Amino acid sequence: QKSSRDADGLCDASDADIILRSVDNVDFRAHCLVLRLASPVFADMLALSSPPNSIDERKAGLPVVCMAENERTVRVLLCFCYPNSAPTLENLDDFYDAVHVVSKFGLSSAKQSVINLLRARVEHAPERIYALGWLLQSRELVLLSAKAKLAVPILKDQLSPREFLDIPACALQQLLIFHQRCIQRVANLPSDWTWVEIEMVPRWCREQDEDWGGLCDICGFDRKTIIGG
């Protein structure tokens, strides 16, 4: 087995009582109490009454738990678990890691923070954030990104981001259906003004002379459909 190395920075606590080892063999020293309080998954894994089935080996007297995540993802996980140590999320690949650990480890306290950060980026990458919203099971984020996606062609990018590998096919189908319905609604606008309230029409358009025929020569608004001619 390849030898491991110790992580630096946040995860080098001298009073740690457990080690989380990433899949690329980086050891993160942590505290069982902090992990249990932050995550129900860790709470079950590290329950005092449970047998140590999750312990893979020991290092310097500390139990070692081998994780399925790489160094970067485990670091994001621990930043979410420890107070006052928010992870650095610079791009959507970082956010994918964040969404992964929030969902897998049930980090409810971090979920809303991730959603808020993604909301601020929805205009730049609505398609990817739509998928991340599905992974977070955030209806708010899914609807917001689906609406933002109307501004750009759907499936514009040829490369499939990895978050699309984790969402069901019905998620993409619903996005396509939403776009199709919006297109149909817009196509019907020139002939159907019944949804418009008279207060929504600009005053200069409403107050034209009677001999104008009821149609605005700028926007095509049909005055007769709103106020009965």
Salt bridges, closest charged atoms under 4 A:
ASP6 OD1 - LYS59 NZ 2.90
ASP8 OD1 - ARG75 NH2 3.41
ASP15 OD1 - HIS31 NE2 2.84
ASP27 OD1 - ARG21 NE 2.62
ASP27 OD2 - LYS59 NZ 2.64
GLU57 OE1 - ARG21 NH1 2.98
GLU69 OE2 - HIS100 NE2 3.00
GLU69 OE2 - LYS104 NZ 2.66
GLU71 OE1 - ARG5 NH2 2.86
GLU71 OE2 - ARG75 NH2 3.51
ASP93 OD1 - ARG128 NH2 3.14
ASP94 OD1 - ARG72 NH1 3.23
ASP97 OD2 - ARG72 NE 2.83
ASP97 OD1 - ARG162 NH2 3.16
GLU127 OE1 - LYS149 NZ 2.87
GLU140 OE2 - ARG119 NH1 2.88
GLU163 OE2 - ARG128 NE 2.50
GLU210 OE2 - ARG223 NH2 3.77
